[in-house]
């Protein structure tokens, strides 16, 4: 079972391919929702040495960053080796 933990936003790396998918309107809408309701859904990251790699939740991450938050609730998942 995955355990939700707070992770410092500045330790999360967003892959370049994913960074190209950012929708500013969606970030703004999520930021407003988070102000009203708090973060209701954790992002997913994987550990990579001293940092984390974003797996899922880019818009939530950017919404919290825009709100000036320093940490985000996340699930740490393990990458599958193929």
mmCIF file of the N, C-alpha and C atoms, coordinates in Angstrom:
data_MODEL
# 
_entry.id   MODEL 
# 
loop_
_atom_site.group_PDB 
_atom_site.id 
_atom_site.type_symbol 
_atom_site.label_atom_id 
_atom_site.label_alt_id 
_atom_site.label_comp_id 
_atom_site.label_asym_id 
_atom_site.label_entity_id 
_atom_site.label_seq_id 
_atom_site.pdbx_PDB_ins_code 
_atom_site.Cartn_x 
_atom_site.Cartn_y 
_atom_site.Cartn_z 
_atom_site.occupancy 
_atom_site.B_iso_or_equiv 
_atom_site.pdbx_formal_charge 
_atom_site.auth_seq_id 
_atom_site.auth_comp_id 
_atom_site.auth_asym_id 
_atom_site.auth_atom_id 
_atom_site.pdbx_PDB_model_num 
ATOM 1   N N  . UNK A 1 1  ? 0.838   -1.181 0.000   1.00 0.00 ? 1  UNK A N  1 
ATOM 2   C CA . UNK A 1 1  ? 0.000   0.000  0.000   1.00 0.00 ? 1  UNK A CA 1 
ATOM 3   C C  . UNK A 1 1  ? 0.886   1.248  0.000   1.00 0.00 ? 1  UNK A C  1 
ATOM 4   N N  . UNK A 1 2  ? 0.509   2.204  -0.815  1.00 0.00 ? 2  UNK A N  1 
ATOM 5   C CA . UNK A 1 2  ? 1.270   3.439  -0.912  1.00 0.00 ? 2  UNK A CA 1 
ATOM 6   C C  . UNK A 1 2  ? 0.960   4.343  0.274   1.00 0.00 ? 2  UNK A C  1 
ATOM 7   N N  . UNK A 1 3  ? 1.997   5.022  0.750   1.00 0.00 ? 3  UNK A N  1 
ATOM 8   C CA . UNK A 1 3  ? 1.844   5.944  1.869   1.00 0.00 ? 3  UNK A CA 1 
ATOM 9   C C  . UNK A 1 3  ? 2.072   7.366  1.369   1.00 0.00 ? 3  UNK A C  1 
ATOM 10  N N  . UNK A 1 4  ? 1.122   8.242  1.674   1.00 0.00 ? 4  UNK A N  1 
ATOM 11  C CA . UNK A 1 4  ? 1.214   9.636  1.262   1.00 0.00 ? 4  UNK A CA 1 
ATOM 12  C C  . UNK A 1 4  ? 2.171   10.362 2.204   1.00 0.00 ? 4  UNK A C  1 
ATOM 13  N N  . UNK A 1 5  ? 3.165   11.072 1.611   1.00 0.00 ? 5  UNK A N  1 
ATOM 14  C CA . UNK A 1 5  ? 4.121   11.826 2.420   1.00 0.00 ? 5  UNK A CA 1 
ATOM 15  C C  . UNK A 1 5  ? 4.295   13.228 1.831   1.00 0.00 ? 5  UNK A C  1 
ATOM 16  N N  . UNK A 1 6  ? 4.642   14.199 2.669   1.00 0.00 ? 6  UNK A N  1 
ATOM 17  C CA . UNK A 1 6  ? 4.939   15.531 2.135   1.00 0.00 ? 6  UNK A CA 1 
ATOM 18  C C  . UNK A 1 6  ? 6.358   15.554 1.563   1.00 0.00 ? 6  UNK A C  1 
ATOM 19  N N  . UNK A 1 7  ? 6.512   16.169 0.396   1.00 0.00 ? 7  UNK A N  1 
ATOM 20  C CA . UNK A 1 7  ? 7.818   16.269 -0.260  1.00 0.00 ? 7  UNK A CA 1 
ATOM 21  C C  . UNK A 1 7  ? 8.042   17.727 -0.628  1.00 0.00 ? 7  UNK A C  1 
ATOM 22  N N  . UNK A 1 8  ? 9.270   18.199 -0.437  1.00 0.00 ? 8  UNK A N  1 
ATOM 23  C CA . UNK A 1 8  ? 9.615   19.569 -0.810  1.00 0.00 ? 8  UNK A CA 1 
ATOM 24  C C  . UNK A 1 8  ? 9.480   19.736 -2.323  1.00 0.00 ? 8  UNK A C  1 
ATOM 25  N N  . UNK A 1 9  ? 8.764   20.758 -2.740  1.00 0.00 ? 9  UNK A N  1 
ATOM 26  C CA . UNK A 1 9  ? 8.516   20.995 -4.162  1.00 0.00 ? 9  UNK A CA 1 
ATOM 27  C C  . UNK A 1 9  ? 9.818   21.181 -4.935  1.00 0.00 ? 9  UNK A C  1 
ATOM 28  N N  . UNK A 1 10 ? 10.806  21.818 -4.320  1.00 0.00 ? 10 UNK A N  1 
ATOM 29  C CA . UNK A 1 10 ? 12.057  22.075 -5.049  1.00 0.00 ? 10 UNK A CA 1 
ATOM 30  C C  . UNK A 1 10 ? 12.919  20.836 -5.243  1.00 0.00 ? 10 UNK A C  1 
ATOM 31  N N  . UNK A 1 11 ? 12.511  19.684 -4.685  1.00 0.00 ? 11 UNK A N  1 
ATOM 32  C CA . UNK A 1 11 ? 13.254  18.443 -4.914  1.00 0.00 ? 11 UNK A CA 1 
ATOM 33  C C  . UNK A 1 11 ? 12.617  17.590 -6.009  1.00 0.00 ? 11 UNK A C  1 
ATOM 34  N N  . UNK A 1 12 ? 11.562  18.116 -6.659  1.00 0.00 ? 12 UNK A N  1 
ATOM 35  C CA . UNK A 1 12 ? 10.850  17.354 -7.691  1.00 0.00 ? 12 UNK A CA 1 
ATOM 36  C C  . UNK A 1 12 ? 11.267  17.841 -9.068  1.00 0.00 ? 12 UNK A C  1 
ATOM 37  N N  . UNK A 1 13 ? 11.762  16.910 -9.881  1.00 0.00 ? 13 UNK A N  1 
ATOM 38  C CA . UNK A 1 13 ? 12.173  17.214 -11.251 1.00 0.00 ? 13 UNK A CA 1 
ATOM 39  C C  . UNK A 1 13 ? 11.031  16.842 -12.202 1.00 0.00 ? 13 UNK A C  1 
ATOM 40  N N  . UNK A 1 14 ? 10.718  17.763 -13.106 1.00 0.00 ? 14 UNK A N  1 
ATOM 41  C CA . UNK A 1 14 ? 9.684   17.509 -14.118 1.00 0.00 ? 14 UNK A CA 1 
ATOM 42  C C  . UNK A 1 14 ? 10.389  17.197 -15.431 1.00 0.00 ? 14 UNK A C  1 
ATOM 43  N N  . UNK A 1 15 ? 10.180  15.999 -15.994 1.00 0.00 ? 15 UNK A N  1 
ATOM 44  C CA . UNK A 1 15 ? 10.802  15.665 -17.276 1.00 0.00 ? 15 UNK A CA 1 
ATOM 45  C C  . UNK A 1 15 ? 10.397  16.667 -18.366 1.00 0.00 ? 15 UNK A C  1 
ATOM 46  N N  . UNK A 1 16 ? 11.322  16.961 -19.266 1.00 0.00 ? 16 UNK A N  1 
ATOM 47  C CA . UNK A 1 16 ? 11.102  17.953 -20.328 1.00 0.00 ? 16 UNK A CA 1 
ATOM 48  C C  . UNK A 1 16 ? 9.861   17.623 -21.147 1.00 0.00 ? 16 UNK A C  1 
ATOM 49  N N  . UNK A 1 17 ? 9.682   16.368 -21.473 1.00 0.00 ? 17 UNK A N  1 
ATOM 50  C CA . UNK A 1 17 ? 8.525   15.961 -22.286 1.00 0.00 ? 17 UNK A CA 1 
ATOM 51  C C  . UNK A 1 17 ? 7.211   16.330 -21.590 1.00 0.00 ? 17 UNK A C  1 
ATOM 52  N N  . UNK A 1 18 ? 7.169   16.142 -20.282 1.00 0.00 ? 18 UNK A N  1 
ATOM 53  C CA . UNK A 1 18 ? 5.949   16.458 -19.522 1.00 0.00 ? 18 UNK A CA 1 
ATOM 54  C C  . UNK A 1 18 ? 5.789   17.965 -19.377 1.00 0.00 ? 18 UNK A C  1 
ATOM 55  N N  . UNK A 1 19 ? 6.886   18.695 -19.227 1.00 0.00 ? 19 UNK A N  1 
ATOM 56  C CA . UNK A 1 19 ? 6.825   20.144 -19.026 1.00 0.00 ? 19 UNK A CA 1 
ATOM 57  C C  . UNK A 1 19 ? 6.158   20.850 -20.207 1.00 0.00 ? 19 UNK A C  1 
ATOM 58  N N  . UNK A 1 20 ? 6.229   20.256 -21.373 1.00 0.00 ? 20 UNK A N  1 
ATOM 59  C CA . UNK A 1 20 ? 5.626   20.851 -22.567 1.00 0.00 ? 20 UNK A CA 1 
ATOM 60  C C  . UNK A 1 20 ? 4.104   20.771 -22.561 1.00 0.00 ? 20 UNK A C  1 
ATOM 61  N N  . UNK A 1 21 ? 3.525   20.021 -21.625 1.00 0.00 ? 21 UNK A N  1 
ATOM 62  C CA . UNK A 1 21 ? 2.068   19.810 -21.601 1.00 0.00 ? 21 UNK A CA 1 
ATOM 63  C C  . UNK A 1 21 ? 1.349   20.768 -20.660 1.00 0.00 ? 21 UNK A C  1 
ATOM 64  N N  . UNK A 1 22 ? 2.044   21.734 -20.092 1.00 0.00 ? 22 UNK A N  1 
ATOM 65  C CA . UNK A 1 22 ? 1.441   22.624 -19.099 1.00 0.00 ? 22 UNK A CA 1 
ATOM 66  C C  . UNK A 1 22 ? 0.348   23.503 -19.707 1.00 0.00 ? 22 UNK A C  1 
ATOM 67  N N  . UNK A 1 23 ? -0.805  23.528 -19.054 1.00 0.00 ? 23 UNK A N  1 
ATOM 68  C CA . UNK A 1 23 ? -1.940  24.361 -19.455 1.00 0.00 ? 23 UNK A CA 1 
ATOM 69  C C  . UNK A 1 23 ? -2.165  25.388 -18.339 1.00 0.00 ? 23 UNK A C  1 
ATOM 70  N N  . UNK A 1 24 ? -1.763  26.654 -18.557 1.00 0.00 ? 24 UNK A N  1 
ATOM 71  C CA . UNK A 1 24 ? -1.876  27.682 -17.507 1.00 0.00 ? 24 UNK A CA 1 
ATOM 72  C C  . UNK A 1 24 ? -3.295  27.860 -16.967 1.00 0.00 ? 24 UNK A C  1 
ATOM 73  N N  . UNK A 1 25 ? -4.306  27.701 -17.814 1.00 0.00 ? 25 UNK A N  1 
ATOM 74  C CA . UNK A 1 25 ? -5.692  27.837 -17.344 1.00 0.00 ? 25 UNK A CA 1 
ATOM 75  C C  . UNK A 1 25 ? -6.046  26.734 -16.354 1.00 0.00 ? 25 UNK A C  1 
ATOM 76  N N  . UNK A 1 26 ? -5.562  25.527 -16.620 1.00 0.00 ? 26 UNK A N  1 
ATOM 77  C CA . UNK A 1 26 ? -5.819  24.408 -15.723 1.00 0.00 ? 26 UNK A CA 1 
ATOM 78  C C  . UNK A 1 26 ? -5.094  24.620 -14.391 1.00 0.00 ? 26 UNK A C  1 
ATOM 79  N N  . UNK A 1 27 ? -3.880  25.158 -14.449 1.00 0.00 ? 27 UNK A N  1 
ATOM 80  C CA . UNK A 1 27 ? -3.126  25.444 -13.221 1.00 0.00 ? 27 UNK A CA 1 
ATOM 81  C C  . UNK A 1 27 ? -3.876  26.460 -12.370 1.00 0.00 ? 27 UNK A C  1 
ATOM 82  N N  . UNK A 1 28 ? -4.383  27.511 -13.001 1.00 0.00 ? 28 UNK A N  1 
ATOM 83  C CA . UNK A 1 28 ? -5.119  28.544 -12.275 1.00 0.00 ? 28 UNK A CA 1 
ATOM 84  C C  . UNK A 1 28 ? -6.386  27.980 -11.634 1.00 0.00 ? 28 UNK A C  1 
ATOM 85  N N  . UNK A 1 29 ? -7.116  27.154 -12.381 1.00 0.00 ? 29 UNK A N  1 
ATOM 86  C CA . UNK A 1 29 ? -8.332  26.550 -11.850 1.00 0.00 ? 29 UNK A CA 1 
ATOM 87  C C  . UNK A 1 29 ? -8.018  25.643 -10.662 1.00 0.00 ? 29 UNK A C  1 
ATOM 88  N N  . UNK A 1 30 ? -6.953  24.860 -10.779 1.00 0.00 ? 30 UNK A N  1 
ATOM 89  C CA . UNK A 1 30 ? -6.561  23.979 -9.678  1.00 0.00 ? 30 UNK A CA 1 
ATOM 90  C C  . UNK A 1 30 ? -6.108  24.780 -8.462  1.00 0.00 ? 30 UNK A C  1 
ATOM 91  N N  . UNK A 1 31 ? -5.376  25.864 -8.692  1.00 0.00 ? 31 UNK A N  1 
ATOM 92  C CA . UNK A 1 31 ? -4.915  26.706 -7.590  1.00 0.00 ? 31 UNK A CA 1 
ATOM 93  C C  . UNK A 1 31 ? -6.116  27.264 -6.817  1.00 0.00 ? 31 UNK A C  1 
ATOM 94  N N  . UNK A 1 32 ? -7.130  27.711 -7.536  1.00 0.00 ? 32 UNK A N  1 
ATOM 95  C CA . UNK A 1 32 ? -8.343  28.217 -6.884  1.00 0.00 ? 32 UNK A CA 1 
ATOM 96  C C  . UNK A 1 32 ? -9.047  27.123 -6.089  1.00 0.00 ? 32 UNK A C  1 
ATOM 97  N N  . UNK A 1 33 ? -9.106  25.924 -6.657  1.00 0.00 ? 33 UNK A N  1 
ATOM 98  C CA . UNK A 1 33 ? -9.736  24.801 -5.966  1.00 0.00 ? 33 UNK A CA 1 
ATOM 99  C C  . UNK A 1 33 ? -8.948  24.431 -4.707  1.00 0.00 ? 33 UNK A C  1 
ATOM 100 N N  . UNK A 1 34 ? -7.625  24.450 -4.813  1.00 0.00 ? 34 UNK A N  1 
ATOM 101 C CA . UNK A 1 34 ? -6.788  24.112 -3.665  1.00 0.00 ? 34 UNK A CA 1 
ATOM 102 C C  . UNK A 1 34 ? -6.953  25.153 -2.562  1.00 0.00 ? 34 UNK A C  1 
ATOM 103 N N  . UNK A 1 35 ? -7.110  26.416 -2.932  1.00 0.00 ? 35 UNK A N  1 
ATOM 104 C CA . UNK A 1 35 ? -7.351  27.462 -1.924  1.00 0.00 ? 35 UNK A CA 1 
ATOM 105 C C  . UNK A 1 35 ? -8.631  27.194 -1.150  1.00 0.00 ? 35 UNK A C  1 
ATOM 106 N N  . UNK A 1 36 ? -9.653  26.708 -1.848  1.00 0.00 ? 36 UNK A N  1 
ATOM 107 C CA . UNK A 1 36 ? -10.943 26.445 -1.213  1.00 0.00 ? 36 UNK A CA 1 
ATOM 108 C C  . UNK A 1 36 ? -10.980 25.125 -0.449  1.00 0.00 ? 36 UNK A C  1 
ATOM 109 N N  . UNK A 1 37 ? -10.383 24.084 -1.031  1.00 0.00 ? 37 UNK A N  1 
ATOM 110 C CA . UNK A 1 37 ? -10.539 22.732 -0.488  1.00 0.00 ? 37 UNK A CA 1 
ATOM 111 C C  . UNK A 1 37 ? -9.262  22.063 -0.007  1.00 0.00 ? 37 UNK A C  1 
ATOM 112 N N  . UNK A 1 38 ? -8.116  22.675 -0.230  1.00 0.00 ? 38 UNK A N  1 
ATOM 113 C CA . UNK A 1 38 ? -6.848  22.029 0.096   1.00 0.00 ? 38 UNK A CA 1 
ATOM 114 C C  . UNK A 1 38 ? -6.477  21.018 -0.985  1.00 0.00 ? 38 UNK A C  1 
ATOM 115 N N  . UNK A 1 39 ? -5.313  20.443 -0.860  1.00 0.00 ? 39 UNK A N  1 
ATOM 116 C CA . UNK A 1 39 ? -4.878  19.435 -1.831  1.00 0.00 ? 39 UNK A CA 1 
ATOM 117 C C  . UNK A 1 39 ? -5.604  18.126 -1.522  1.00 0.00 ? 39 UNK A C  1 
ATOM 118 N N  . UNK A 1 40 ? -6.485  17.713 -2.412  1.00 0.00 ? 40 UNK A N  1 
ATOM 119 C CA . UNK A 1 40 ? -7.290  16.522 -2.165  1.00 0.00 ? 40 UNK A CA 1 
ATOM 120 C C  . UNK A 1 40 ? -6.708  15.270 -2.817  1.00 0.00 ? 40 UNK A C  1 
ATOM 121 N N  . UNK A 1 41 ? -5.858  15.443 -3.830  1.00 0.00 ? 41 UNK A N  1 
ATOM 122 C CA . UNK A 1 41 ? -5.275  14.302 -4.529  1.00 0.00 ? 41 UNK A CA 1 
ATOM 123 C C  . UNK A 1 41 ? -3.757  14.449 -4.540  1.00 0.00 ? 41 UNK A C  1 
ATOM 124 N N  . UNK A 1 42 ? -3.068  13.428 -4.063  1.00 0.00 ? 42 UNK A N  1 
ATOM 125 C CA . UNK A 1 42 ? -1.606  13.451 -4.029  1.00 0.00 ? 42 UNK A CA 1 
ATOM 126 C C  . UNK A 1 42 ? -1.036  13.203 -5.426  1.00 0.00 ? 42 UNK A C  1 
ATOM 127 N N  . UNK A 1 43 ? 0.153   13.766 -5.669  1.00 0.00 ? 43 UNK A N  1 
ATOM 128 C CA . UNK A 1 43 ? 0.849   13.477 -6.923  1.00 0.00 ? 43 UNK A CA 1 
ATOM 129 C C  . UNK A 1 43 ? 1.608   12.163 -6.760  1.00 0.00 ? 43 UNK A C  1 
ATOM 130 N N  . UNK A 1 44 ? 2.184   11.675 -7.844  1.00 0.00 ? 44 UNK A N  1 
ATOM 131 C CA . UNK A 1 44 ? 3.015   10.471 -7.789  1.00 0.00 ? 44 UNK A CA 1 
ATOM 132 C C  . UNK A 1 44 ? 4.398   10.820 -8.296  1.00 0.00 ? 44 UNK A C  1 
ATOM 133 N N  . UNK A 1 45 ? 5.402   10.374 -7.540  1.00 0.00 ? 45 UNK A N  1 
ATOM 134 C CA . UNK A 1 45 ? 6.791   10.607 -7.905  1.00 0.00 ? 45 UNK A CA 1 
ATOM 135 C C  . UNK A 1 45 ? 7.565   9.310  -7.725  1.00 0.00 ? 45 UNK A C  1 
ATOM 136 N N  . UNK A 1 46 ? 8.755   9.268  -8.309  1.00 0.00 ? 46 UNK A N  1 
ATOM 137 C CA . UNK A 1 46 ? 9.657   8.146  -8.043  1.00 0.00 ? 46 UNK A CA 1 
ATOM 138 C C  . UNK A 1 46 ? 10.975  8.720  -7.573  1.00 0.00 ? 46 UNK A C  1 
ATOM 139 N N  . UNK A 1 47 ? 11.657  8.003  -6.720  1.00 0.00 ? 47 UNK A N  1 
ATOM 140 C CA . UNK A 1 47 ? 12.928  8.449  -6.149  1.00 0.00 ? 47 UNK A CA 1 
ATOM 141 C C  . UNK A 1 47 ? 14.030  8.285  -7.184  1.00 0.00 ? 47 UNK A C  1 
ATOM 142 N N  . UNK A 1 48 ? 14.900  9.284  -7.261  1.00 0.00 ? 48 UNK A N  1 
ATOM 143 C CA . UNK A 1 48 ? 16.058  9.245  -8.159  1.00 0.00 ? 48 UNK A CA 1 
ATOM 144 C C  . UNK A 1 48 ? 17.224  9.902  -7.432  1.00 0.00 ? 48 UNK A C  1 
ATOM 145 N N  . UNK A 1 49 ? 17.932  9.127  -6.645  1.00 0.00 ? 49 UNK A N  1 
ATOM 146 C CA . UNK A 1 49 ? 19.032  9.677  -5.858  1.00 0.00 ? 49 UNK A CA 1 
ATOM 147 C C  . UNK A 1 49 ? 18.501  10.606 -4.783  1.00 0.00 ? 49 UNK A C  1 
ATOM 148 N N  . UNK A 1 50 ? 18.949  11.865 -4.818  1.00 0.00 ? 50 UNK A N  1 
ATOM 149 C CA . UNK A 1 50 ? 18.531  12.853 -3.825  1.00 0.00 ? 50 UNK A CA 1 
ATOM 150 C C  . UNK A 1 50 ? 17.269  13.602 -4.231  1.00 0.00 ? 50 UNK A C  1 
ATOM 151 N N  . UNK A 1 51 ? 16.765  13.362 -5.428  1.00 0.00 ? 51 UNK A N  1 
ATOM 152 C CA . UNK A 1 51 ? 15.583  14.083 -5.890  1.00 0.00 ? 51 UNK A CA 1 
ATOM 153 C C  . UNK A 1 51 ? 14.479  13.099 -6.255  1.00 0.00 ? 51 UNK A C  1 
ATOM 154 N N  . UNK A 1 52 ? 13.348  13.658 -6.654  1.00 0.00 ? 52 UNK A N  1 
ATOM 155 C CA . UNK A 1 52 ? 12.207  12.858 -7.105  1.00 0.00 ? 52 UNK A CA 1 
ATOM 156 C C  . UNK A 1 52 ? 11.895  13.240 -8.544  1.00 0.00 ? 52 UNK A C  1 
ATOM 157 N N  . UNK A 1 53 ? 11.406  12.277 -9.308  1.00 0.00 ? 53 UNK A N  1 
ATOM 158 C CA . UNK A 1 53 ? 10.976  12.504 -10.681 1.00 0.00 ? 53 UNK A CA 1 
ATOM 159 C C  . UNK A 1 53 ? 9.452   12.441 -10.699 1.00 0.00 ? 53 UNK A C  1 
ATOM 160 N N  . UNK A 1 54 ? 8.832   13.462 -11.274 1.00 0.00 ? 54 UNK A N  1 
ATOM 161 C CA . UNK A 1 54 ? 7.376   13.492 -11.347 1.00 0.00 ? 54 UNK A CA 1 
ATOM 162 C C  . UNK A 1 54 ? 6.859   12.391 -12.269 1.00 0.00 ? 54 UNK A C  1 
ATOM 163 N N  . UNK A 1 55 ? 5.887   11.639 -11.791 1.00 0.00 ? 55 UNK A N  1 
ATOM 164 C CA . UNK A 1 55 ? 5.245   10.597 -12.585 1.00 0.00 ? 55 UNK A CA 1 
ATOM 165 C C  . UNK A 1 55 ? 3.848   11.050 -12.994 1.00 0.00 ? 55 UNK A C  1 
ATOM 166 N N  . UNK A 1 56 ? 3.129   11.654 -12.054 1.00 0.00 ? 56 UNK A N  1 
ATOM 167 C CA . UNK A 1 56 ? 1.746   12.078 -12.307 1.00 0.00 ? 56 UNK A CA 1 
ATOM 168 C C  . UNK A 1 56 ? 1.396   13.255 -11.402 1.00 0.00 ? 56 UNK A C  1 
ATOM 169 N N  . UNK A 1 57 ? 0.717   14.269 -11.968 1.00 0.00 ? 57 UNK A N  1 
ATOM 170 C CA . UNK A 1 57 ? 0.237   15.385 -11.162 1.00 0.00 ? 57 UNK A CA 1 
ATOM 171 C C  . UNK A 1 57 ? 0.925   16.708 -11.445 1.00 0.00 ? 57 UNK A C  1 
ATOM 172 N N  . UNK A 1 58 ? 1.352   16.902 -12.683 1.00 0.00 ? 58 UNK A N  1 
ATOM 173 C CA . UNK A 1 58 ? 2.104   18.112 -13.040 1.00 0.00 ? 58 UNK A CA 1 
ATOM 174 C C  . UNK A 1 58 ? 1.314   19.394 -12.755 1.00 0.00 ? 58 UNK A C  1 
ATOM 175 N N  . UNK A 1 59 ? 0.045   19.428 -13.122 1.00 0.00 ? 59 UNK A N  1 
ATOM 176 C CA . UNK A 1 59 ? -0.749  20.637 -12.917 1.00 0.00 ? 59 UNK A CA 1 
ATOM 177 C C  . UNK A 1 59 ? -0.976  20.921 -11.424 1.00 0.00 ? 59 UNK A C  1 
ATOM 178 N N  . UNK A 1 60 ? -1.167  19.864 -10.632 1.00 0.00 ? 60 UNK A N  1 
ATOM 179 C CA . UNK A 1 60 ? -1.297  20.047 -9.181  1.00 0.00 ? 60 UNK A CA 1 
ATOM 180 C C  . UNK A 1 60 ? 0.002   20.599 -8.590  1.00 0.00 ? 60 UNK A C  1 
ATOM 181 N N  . UNK A 1 61 ? 1.135   20.074 -9.061  1.00 0.00 ? 61 UNK A N  1 
ATOM 182 C CA . UNK A 1 61 ? 2.435   20.559 -8.603  1.00 0.00 ? 61 UNK A CA 1 
ATOM 183 C C  . UNK A 1 61 ? 2.604   22.042 -8.912  1.00 0.00 ? 61 UNK A C  1 
ATOM 184 N N  . UNK A 1 62 ? 2.298   22.432 -10.138 1.00 0.00 ? 62 UNK A N  1 
ATOM 185 C CA . UNK A 1 62 ? 2.463   23.830 -10.542 1.00 0.00 ? 62 UNK A CA 1 
ATOM 186 C C  . UNK A 1 62 ? 1.451   24.746 -9.855  1.00 0.00 ? 62 UNK A C  1 
ATOM 187 N N  . UNK A 1 63 ? 0.264   24.234 -9.553  1.00 0.00 ? 63 UNK A N  1 
ATOM 188 C CA . UNK A 1 63 ? -0.729  25.037 -8.833  1.00 0.00 ? 63 UNK A CA 1 
ATOM 189 C C  . UNK A 1 63 ? -0.233  25.345 -7.420  1.00 0.00 ? 63 UNK A C  1 
ATOM 190 N N  . UNK A 1 64 ? 0.310   24.344 -6.755  1.00 0.00 ? 64 UNK A N  1 
ATOM 191 C CA . UNK A 1 64 ? 0.828   24.575 -5.405  1.00 0.00 ? 64 UNK A CA 1 
ATOM 192 C C  . UNK A 1 64 ? 2.064   25.471 -5.438  1.00 0.00 ? 64 UNK A C  1 
ATOM 193 N N  . UNK A 1 65 ? 2.894   25.315 -6.459  1.00 0.00 ? 65 UNK A N  1 
ATOM 194 C CA . UNK A 1 65 ? 4.061   26.190 -6.607  1.00 0.00 ? 65 UNK A CA 1 
ATOM 195 C C  . UNK A 1 65 ? 3.594   27.643 -6.793  1.00 0.00 ? 65 UNK A C  1 
ATOM 196 N N  . UNK A 1 66 ? 2.558   27.850 -7.612  1.00 0.00 ? 66 UNK A N  1 
ATOM 197 C CA . UNK A 1 66 ? 2.019   29.190 -7.857  1.00 0.00 ? 66 UNK A CA 1 
ATOM 198 C C  . UNK A 1 66 ? 1.439   29.807 -6.585  1.00 0.00 ? 66 UNK A C  1 
ATOM 199 N N  . UNK A 1 67 ? 0.944   28.962 -5.697  1.00 0.00 ? 67 UNK A N  1 
ATOM 200 C CA . UNK A 1 67 ? 0.391   29.448 -4.434  1.00 0.00 ? 67 UNK A CA 1 
ATOM 201 C C  . UNK A 1 67 ? 1.478   29.723 -3.394  1.00 0.00 ? 67 UNK A C  1 
ATOM 202 N N  . UNK A 1 68 ? 2.726   29.423 -3.743  1.00 0.00 ? 68 UNK A N  1 
ATOM 203 C CA . UNK A 1 68 ? 3.829   29.683 -2.828  1.00 0.00 ? 68 UNK A CA 1 
ATOM 204 C C  . UNK A 1 68 ? 4.080   28.588 -1.805  1.00 0.00 ? 68 UNK A C  1 
ATOM 205 N N  . UNK A 1 69 ? 3.479   27.432 -2.027  1.00 0.00 ? 69 UNK A N  1 
ATOM 206 C CA . UNK A 1 69 ? 3.691   26.313 -1.099  1.00 0.00 ? 69 UNK A CA 1 
ATOM 207 C C  . UNK A 1 69 ? 5.105   25.756 -1.267  1.00 0.00 ? 69 UNK A C  1 
ATOM 208 N N  . UNK A 1 70 ? 5.649   25.213 -0.187  1.00 0.00 ? 70 UNK A N  1 
ATOM 209 C CA . UNK A 1 70 ? 6.994   24.648 -0.230  1.00 0.00 ? 70 UNK A CA 1 
ATOM 210 C C  . UNK A 1 70 ? 6.992   23.127 -0.300  1.00 0.00 ? 70 UNK A C  1 
ATOM 211 N N  . UNK A 1 71 ? 5.843   22.499 0.036   1.00 0.00 ? 71 UNK A N  1 
ATOM 212 C CA . UNK A 1 71 ? 5.769   21.039 -0.025  1.00 0.00 ? 71 UNK A CA 1 
ATOM 213 C C  . UNK A 1 71 ? 4.441   20.609 -0.634  1.00 0.00 ? 71 UNK A C  1 
ATOM 214 N N  . UNK A 1 72 ? 4.406   19.352 -1.039  1.00 0.00 ? 72 UNK A N  1 
ATOM 215 C CA . UNK A 1 72 ? 3.224   18.787 -1.675  1.00 0.00 ? 72 UNK A CA 1 
ATOM 216 C C  . UNK A 1 72 ? 3.069   17.347 -1.203  1.00 0.00 ? 72 UNK A C  1 
ATOM 217 N N  . UNK A 1 73 ? 1.830   16.902 -1.025  1.00 0.00 ? 73 UNK A N  1 
ATOM 218 C CA . UNK A 1 73 ? 1.583   15.503 -0.663  1.00 0.00 ? 73 UNK A CA 1 
ATOM 219 C C  . UNK A 1 73 ? 1.817   14.638 -1.892  1.00 0.00 ? 73 UNK A C  1 
ATOM 220 N N  . UNK A 1 74 ? 2.563   13.545 -1.687  1.00 0.00 ? 74 UNK A N  1 
ATOM 221 C CA . UNK A 1 74 ? 2.912   12.692 -2.824  1.00 0.00 ? 74 UNK A CA 1 
ATOM 222 C C  . UNK A 1 74 ? 2.971   11.230 -2.396  1.00 0.00 ? 74 UNK A C  1 
ATOM 223 N N  . UNK A 1 75 ? 2.753   10.363 -3.375  1.00 0.00 ? 75 UNK A N  1 
ATOM 224 C CA . UNK A 1 75 ? 3.003   8.936  -3.216  1.00 0.00 ? 75 UNK A CA 1 
ATOM 225 C C  . UNK A 1 75 ? 4.310   8.642  -3.934  1.00 0.00 ? 75 UNK A C  1 
ATOM 226 N N  . UNK A 1 76 ? 5.202   7.927  -3.277  1.00 0.00 ? 76 UNK A N  1 
ATOM 227 C CA . UNK A 1 76 ? 6.448   7.518  -3.898  1.00 0.00 ? 76 UNK A CA 1 
ATOM 228 C C  . UNK A 1 76 ? 6.219   6.124  -4.481  1.00 0.00 ? 76 UNK A C  1 
ATOM 229 N N  . UNK A 1 77 ? 6.342   6.012  -5.787  1.00 0.00 ? 77 UNK A N  1 
ATOM 230 C CA . UNK A 1 77 ? 6.130   4.740  -6.476  1.00 0.00 ? 77 UNK A CA 1 
ATOM 231 C C  . UNK A 1 77 ? 7.470   4.212  -6.964  1.00 0.00 ? 77 UNK A C  1 
ATOM 232 N N  . UNK A 1 78 ? 7.511   2.938  -7.248  1.00 0.00 ? 78 UNK A N  1 
ATOM 233 C CA . UNK A 1 78 ? 8.730   2.329  -7.763  1.00 0.00 ? 78 UNK A CA 1 
ATOM 234 C C  . UNK A 1 78 ? 8.596   2.136  -9.248  1.00 0.00 ? 78 UNK A C  1 
ATOM 235 N N  . UNK A 1 79 ? 9.609   2.548  -9.999  1.00 0.00 ? 79 UNK A N  1 
ATOM 236 C CA . UNK A 1 79 ? 9.592   2.373  -11.446 1.00 0.00 ? 79 UNK A CA 1 
ATOM 237 C C  . UNK A 1 79 ? 9.771   0.901  -11.770 1.00 0.00 ? 79 UNK A C  1 
ATOM 238 N N  . UNK A 1 80 ? 9.060   0.455  -12.786 1.00 0.00 ? 80 UNK A N  1 
ATOM 239 C CA . UNK A 1 80 ? 9.207   -0.924 -13.233 1.00 0.00 ? 80 UNK A CA 1 
ATOM 240 C C  . UNK A 1 80 ? 10.409  -1.042 -14.140 1.00 0.00 ? 80 UNK A C  1 
ATOM 241 N N  . UNK A 1 81 ? 11.191  -2.070 -13.950 1.00 0.00 ? 81 UNK A N  1 
ATOM 242 C CA . UNK A 1 81 ? 12.329  -2.320 -14.826 1.00 0.00 ? 81 UNK A CA 1 
ATOM 243 C C  . UNK A 1 81 ? 11.869  -3.232 -15.947 1.00 0.00 ? 81 UNK A C  1 
ATOM 244 N N  . UNK A 1 82 ? 12.128  -2.844 -17.185 1.00 0.00 ? 82 UNK A N  1 
ATOM 245 C CA . UNK A 1 82 ? 11.691  -3.645 -18.333 1.00 0.00 ? 82 UNK A CA 1 
ATOM 246 C C  . UNK A 1 82 ? 12.861  -4.424 -18.891 1.00 0.00 ? 82 UNK A C  1 
# 
